[in-house]
Amino acid sequence: MQTAAVKRLPISSWSMEDRPSDKMIELGTSTLTDAELLSIIIGSGTHKASAVDIAKHLLADHQNNLHELAKAEFNEIRETEGIGTSTACRIMAAIELGKRRQAAQLGEHPDLSTACRVHQFMQPFCQDLKSEEAHLLLMNQNYRLIKHIKLSQGGITETLMDIRLIMKYAVTNNATILTVVHNHPSENPRPSHVDDEITKSILNACKLMRIHFCDHVIVCTENYYSYRENGKL
C-alpha cells in the first residue's frame, strides 16, 4: 500500500508574510518586520519551520531585541533550532557590516582630536562587547587617523596592553600622536587603579619616544571618560 504524497502549495500561493523577499521587492525594505528581514538572511527553513518562524524563534531567544541579538556570540546564535553553521555565519556577518557602516560614516581618516570624536568612532566597535578590549588609535600631526589596532581582549592589564608594542606600532606607522581606548562592559566609565597605572606607563613611554599621548578614553555605550578632559594628562 502506497502512502499518499503530501501536496505542497506553490510558493506563489503562500501569504506575503511567508514570502519576505517578494514583499521587499513589491513594498520596500522598510515594510518588513525584523523577523522577515532576518528570514531573508536565514534563507530557507526546515521541514519543521519556515525561515520566518526560525527568525521569530531567534529573536525570542534574545528578548525580541536586535540590540541583544547583536551582542550574541556565534555559538549562542547556533542554539536556536534551524540555524546551522553557515546561517550563523551570515547573521554574524550582517551584524558586523552594520557596525562597520557606523564607523565608516566618519570617513577613512577621521579627525580624532577630541574624546567625543574618539567615542563616536569607537562606539560601533565596543557597544556590544561582553568583555574588555583595548584599542590603539595612531594619528598624524593633524589628529587624523592613520591606523586603528586592537591590542588585547578579555581584560586590561599592563601585560596585555604591552607598552613596548604600542611604541613599536607608533614608530612603524610614523605616528606622532596616539590615543588608547578601552571599554567597560559594566557601563560605568570610571577608571580603576589599574587604568590609572597603565595610563602613567604609556605617558612615560611616549615622553621618551617624543610621541604625543593625546588621551586614554574609556568608552561605554552612552558615555565615556577622558583622562585629558579630567586633567590627568
N, C-alpha and C positions, 0 to 999 in steps of 0.2 A: 504493500500500500504506500503510495507516494504522498509525501506531505506537501500541501499546497504552498506555493511560494508566496512570500509576503509582497504585496504590490506596493511599491514606493511611489509617492506622488512626485511628479516632475518639479524641479526647483522653481520653475516659473509659476507654479501654483501655490508655493509657500507664501505665508504672510510677509509683508515688508519687514517686520521685526526679525524674521528669520533670514532675511537677505540684506544684511547691513551694507554690503558693497554696492548693491543696486540702489539702496536708499541714499548712500553717499553720492552716487552719480546723479541721481534724479533730484535730490533735495538739498544737497550740500553737506559738507563735513560737519558743520556746526549743529545740524539737526540730530546727529547720532548721540546716543547716551554713552556714558563711559564704558559700559559693558559691550555695547555694539562696536565701539572703536577697538577695544581690546580683542573682540572676537575676530576682527579682520587680521590682527597680528597673529592670533592663535591659528587662524586658517581653517582647519577642518575639525569637526567634532569626533566623537567616538560612537560606537553602537548604543551607548547608554545616554549620551547627552550631546546636544548641539554645541557648536563653538560659542554661541551666545550664552548658553547655560553654564558652560565651563568658565566663561568670563565672569558671570554673575557669582559663581562659587568662589572664584579667585578674589574678587572684590570683597565678598562677605568674609573671607578668611583674613582680610586686612582692614576690618572696621568700615567697609564700604567707603574707603577714603584713598584717593590717589596718592596723597602725601605719605600715608602709611605704607602703601604698596611700593613707593619709590625707595623706602628705607629697607625693604626686604632683601635678603641675600638670596643667592642662586638656589640653594637647597630649600629655602623656605617657599619659594615660588613653585618648586617642583612638588611640594607636598600636596598641592591641590590636584585632585583626581582628574586625569585627562591631559595634564601638562607634562610633557616629556622633556628631555634634554634640549632638543632643538627649539621647541616652543619657548622654554625658559630663557634660552639664549636670545631669541628675538625680542622678548619682553624686556630683558635687561638692556639690550641694545637700544630699544626705543626710549627707555628711561634715560640712558646715558646721552643720547642725542638731544633730549630736552634740556639736560643740564648744560651741554656744550653750547647749545643755542643761546642760553642765558649769558654765558661767558663771552660768546662771540659778539654780542651787542656792543661791547666796549672797543672792538677792533683788535687787530693783531698785536699792536704795540701801544696799549693804553697808558695814559698818564696815571701813575700811582703815587703821586706826591703827597697825598693825604690819607689818613687812616680810613676815612669814609669811602674813598675810592678803592682802597685795598679791600675793605669789607664787601663792597659791591662786586668787585671782581672775584673774590674768593667764595662768596656765598653759594654759588652753584656747586662748587667742589666739596663743600663741607656741610651743607644743610641737612643731609640725610645720614650722616655718619654715626655709627654706634660706639666708635672708639676714637681716641685722639689721633690726629695726624699732624705732622709738621711739614711745612712747605717753605720754600725759599724763592723769593722774587728778586731777580737780578735786573738792575736798571742802568741806563746810561746817565750822563750828566744832566740830562733834561727830565729825569724821572720817568722815562719811557721804558716799558718792559722789554728786556732782552730775552729772558728765559724764565720759565716757571718750572721748578723742580720739586717733586715730593721727596722729602728727606727721610721720613720714618712713618710707621703706622703701628698703632697698638699701645701707645703711651709715650710720654715726653720725659726723657731723661737726658743727662749730659752725654751719656754713652750713645744713645740713639741719635741725638742731634749732634753729630760729630763736628766739632768746631773746625778741625783741620780740613775736613771735606767741604765745609761751607766756604772756607777761604780758597780752596782749590777750584771750586766751581766759579767763584767770583773772578779769579785771575784768568782761568782758561776761557771765560766768556767775555773778557775785557770789560767787566762791570766796575763802575766807580761808586755805585750806590746799591745797597741791599736792604731788604726788609724780610724779617722772619715772621711767619704766620703759623698759628696752630689753633685748633678748635677745642671747645669744651662741650661735649655732648650733654652735660648737665644743664646747659643753657644759662649757666652763671659765669659771666666773663671775668670775674675777679681773679687776678693772678695768684698762684700759690708761691710758697717759698722756693720751690724748685724752679718755677718760671723765672723768678727774680734772679736766682743764681745763674741760670743759663744765659739770661739777658746780659748780665755783667761780664760773663766769659766771652760772649760774642762781641760785646763792645770793646773789650780789651784787645781781642784779636784784630778787630777792624782798625783800631788805632795803630797797631804795629804795621799793618799792611797798607795804611793810608787809604782805607775804603770807608766811605760814609755809611754808618749804620743808621739808616733812616728811622726804622721803627721795629718794634715787636708788637704785633697785633694779635689779640686773642678774639676769635670770631665765634659768635653764636648766630642763630637764625635771624633774630631781630635786632641784635645789638652787638657791641664789641667793646674791647678795652684796648687802648693805645698807650704804650709806655711813654711815647713822646708827648702826647696830649696831656698826660698826667704828670709831666715834669720829671720822669725817671730816666730820660735820655738827654 
